[in-house]
Amino acid sequence: MLVAGPESAARVELLDGRGRTIASGSLEAGVGATRVDPRQVTKLKIFDRDGGTMRTAATPSLGPDLGQLGEPTVSNW
């Protein structure tokens, strides 16, 4: 799952519907990728370098027919 947060963001946690952390990863200049099934992710938390919470946000529901980034796959372009 691709995560883009504020440039000062250093780490992300991805949570499931029960509020459990199912994946986490570091962010470089606020951006990073974490390997996780995006259909399980319902919320994310973004942290600064000191571990303070910068942002908590709900993620959209992703269906099984959507591509890697929650969007239909674009081909033949």
For each residue, the residues with C-beta under 8 A, 3 or more apart:
1: 14 23 33 34 35 36 38 41 69
2: 31 32 33 69
3: 12 25 27 31 32 33 34 44 46
4: 30 31
5: 9 12 27 30 31 46 54 55
6: 9 30 46 54 55
7: 29 30
8: 30 48 49 54
9: 5 6 12 27 30 46 47 48 54 55
10: 26 27 47 48 49
11: 24 25 26 27 46 47 51
12: 3 5 9 24 25 27 32 34 44 45 46 47
13: 21 23 24 44 45 47
14: 1 21 22 23 24 34 36 41 43 44
15: 19 20 21 22 41 42 43 44 45
16: 19 20 22 40 41 42
17: 40 42
18:
19: 15 16 43
20: 15 16
21: 13 14 15 24
22: 14 15 16 36 40 41
23: 1 13 14 34 35 36 41
24: 11 12 13 14 21 34
25: 3 11 12 32 33 34
26: 10 11 32
27: 3 5 9 10 11 12 30 31 32 46
28: 31 32
29: 7
30: 4 5 6 7 8 9 27
31: 2 3 4 5 27 28
32: 2 3 12 25 26 27 28
33: 1 2 3 25
34: 1 3 12 14 23 24 25
35: 1 23
36: 1 14 22 23 40 41
37: 40 41
38: 1 41 59 62 68 69 70
39: 62 63 64
40: 16 17 22 36 37
41: 1 14 15 16 22 23 36 37 38 44 59 62
42: 15 16 17 58 59 61
43: 14 15 19 56 57 58 59
44: 3 12 13 14 15 41 56 57 59
45: 12 13 15 53 55 56
46: 3 5 6 9 11 12 27 53 54 55 56 57
47: 9 10 11 12 13 51 52 53 54
48: 8 9 10 51 52 54
49: 8 10
50:
51: 11 47 48
52: 47 48
53: 45 46 47 56
54: 5 6 8 9 46 47 48
55: 5 6 9 45 46
56: 43 44 45 46 53
57: 43 44 46
58: 42 43
59: 38 41 42 43 44 62
60: 70
61: 42
62: 38 39 41 59 66 70
63: 39 66
64: 39
65: 72
66: 62 63 70 71 72
67: 70 71 72 73
68: 38 73
69: 1 2 38
70: 38 60 62 66 67
71: 66 67 74
72: 65 66 67
73: 67 68
74: 71 77
75:
76:
77: 74
